[in-house]
Amino acid sequence: MKIPSLLALLTTACIATVPLLAESPPEPFQLVGTEAWAEIGAWSLADQIEGSTQEMKWKSIKPGKSILFNGQEGKTLNLTSRENHGDAEIEVEFMIPKSSNSGIYLMSRYEIQILDSYGKADNAISVHDCGAIYERWDESKPNGLQGFEGTPPATNACSAPGTWQTFKILFRAPRFDADGKKVENARFIRVEHNGVVIHEDVEVTGPTRGGANGPEVSSAPLIVQGDHGPVAFRKFLVRPTKFE
């Protein structure tokens, strides 16, 4: 059985719980580059970028080709990948300035939150903090009750604003029967933030707030939130795979 390098980092127990199927997975795709996205708006490339530790803005930018960021103002349209994914291993290196906010929507629907949550106590973190699997939303419910579900990170692993941080995500897409009926929910098998495990085996019963409209599907593009504040990525690797 061929095991991708990211899985080699996991414990034997975890691998045994979520084995890969024997078939060869598609080639990985790298999303640091404007050509990887359907529309880019003000998203641009840099070789060096510095986020302010005091304000929600960029401190300095050196144009180049190795870092993807959401423009001088740090606010533009959301990115949608040209490639679709289902089951996947995802490795991200991101950076935000003070108080900034973004998010990564797996399959356009299930958000891992990016937020400056640095220094927040573990007993105060919520479904809105960095690394959280964001809450779901139902407008038909009374005010104050529209938000439901969501999973906070097990611990606050954020580093300071302006520093580079990492996510490593193992994600299993929802499953459907021959008639297209969903028979298993999407699942975050494992999420690491800055090398710390913050989620294990978390089911998502449906799209989180802000995710794509319409029914759930077995494969879809990845979306990055670009309209909430400055965010930069210097690594964004998606390895399509297949979990049992």
N, C-alpha and C positions, 0 to 999 in steps of 0.2 A: 504494500500500500504506500502510495506517495503522500507524504505529509508535508504541507507547506511550512516554511521556516517559522512563521508566527506561531503555528500550533506546537512546534517543538519547544517553545518556551513555556507551555502549559504543563500542569501536573499530569501524571499518568492517569489519575482518577478522572480528571476533567476530560481528557481525550477519550477515555473509555465511555464516558457519559454521552459524548456527542461525536461518534466516529464519522469520518469522511467516507463517502461511497468510493468504490474503486475506480470509477470512471475519471478520466483526465479532465481537470477543470479548464475553462477558457483562460486565455492569457490575461494577466493583470493589466489594469489601465491606470495611468498617472494623470491626475487632474490639476496639477500645477502647470498651467499653460492656457492661454485664452482660447486655443483651438479646441479644447476639450469640452467647451460649453456652447449651448445653442445661441445664446445672446449674452453679451458681456456688459452692456451699459458703460459705466465709468470704471469697471474693474480693469486693473492695469498690472504691469510686471515691474519688479524692482530687483536690484541686487543686494541692497541694504535698506532696512526700514527700522525706525525706532518709534515705539509707542510711548506717549507721555505717561509718567507715573503719577501725575497730578491732575490731568484733565483728560476728557474723552476726545482726544485728537492725536494725530501723528505729530511727532516731534521733528523727525527728519526722514527724507526719502531720497534714495539714490536710484535712479532708473536703471533697469537691467532686464534680466530674463529668469531669475531663479525663485522669486517670491511673488505670489499672487495676492493682491490686496484690493479692497473695494474703493479705490479712488482717493484723491486728495482730501475730499470732504468726509470720507468714511461713511458714505450713505448713498446707495444706488440700488439697482434692481437685484432681485434674487437670481442666483445662478442655477441653471438646470443642465445637467450633464447630457451630452449626446449619447453616451452609452447607458444601457439599462443594466440593472443588477437584480438578483434575487438573493440567495444565500451568498454571503460575502465575508471576507476578512478585510478590515479597513484600518489603515495606519495614517494618522494625521499629526502634523506639527503645526500649531497655530499660535498666534499672538494677538492680544488685544490691549489697548491702553486702559487707563483708569476708568472704571464705571461702564465699560462698553459691553455690548450684547450682540450675540449672533446665535446660530444654530445650524446643525446638520440634519437634514431630513432624509433618512434612509428610505429608499423606494418612494421618495417624494411625500412620505406620510408619517414617519415615526421619528420624532425629533430627539436628538441628544443636544441638550442646551449648552451654549457657550456664554459665560457671563463672568464678570469680575467679581468673584465671591471670595477673594483672598482675605484670610483672617477671620472668616465667619466661623463661629463655634459649631461643632457637629450637631449639637442639640437644637440649633437654630436653622439648619439648612432645610430647604424645601424642594418641591418639584419645579421651582423656578431657578434654582441655583446651578452652577456649572457642573456638568456631568449628569444632571438629572435626565431621566426619561420624562419628557414634558407631559403635563396633564392633558386629558381629553376635555372636550367642551360641548355643551348642549345648550343652545340658545333658548330652548323651550322650557328650561327649568327656571325657577324663581331667581331673582337677583341674589348673588352670593352663593348660589348652588350650581351654577353652570359648569364650573370646573370640577372634574372628578378624575379618579384614578391618578396615574402618574406615579413615578418612583424616584424619591430623592437618592442621591449617591449615599453609599454606606458610610462614607467619611468625606470630609472636605479636603481634597488633594490639590487644590489650586496653589499655584505659585503666584508671585507678585505680578501686578500689571506691568506690561512692557517686557516680560520674560517669555521665552518660547516654552510651550507646553505640549504634551502629547496625549492622544487618545489611541488605544488599540481596541478594536471592536470585533467581536465574532457575532454575526447576525444570521438568523434563520428566518427566511421568508414564510408568510402564511401558506398553507397547503389547501388545495381544492380538489374535489372529486371530479369524476368524468362529466358531471352536469354543471360544473362551475360553482358548486356550493362550497363555501369555506368549511373545512373540517378541522383545521388547526390554526391557532393564532400565530402571528409573528412573535419572534422570541429573541431577546438579547441574551445570547448564551453567556457572554462574558464581556465586560468593559473594564479597561484599565485607564486610569487618568494619572499621568506622570509616574507610571510604573506601579501604581496602587490599584488593587482590584476594588471597584466601586459598585459593580453589578454582577450577579451570577444568576442565570436562568430566570429572567424576568419576561413574562408574557405581556403582550400589548393587545388588548381586545379589539382595538380599532385605531384609526388615525388619530394622532395627537393634534392639539389645537394649532391651526395654521397650516396643516398638511393639505395635500391635494384633495379636491372634491371628487366625489364619485366612489364607486365600489372598490374594495381592495382587489389587488391583482397579484400575480405570481412574479412579475418582473416589471421594473419601472426605473426611471432616471433618479439620480441623486440630486437633491436641492440644497444649496447653501444660502442662508439668510444674509442679505446684503444691505438691508434698509434700516437696521436698528442701531448701528454704530460701527466704528472702525474695526476691521478684522483682517488678518494676514495669514497666509498659509505658505510654508516652505516645503511641506511634504503632504501629499494627498494621494495615497495609493489604495486602489480597490482591487482585491483579488477575488473574482467570482469563484465559488466553490460549490460543494453540494454536501449538506449534512443529512444524515438519516432522520 
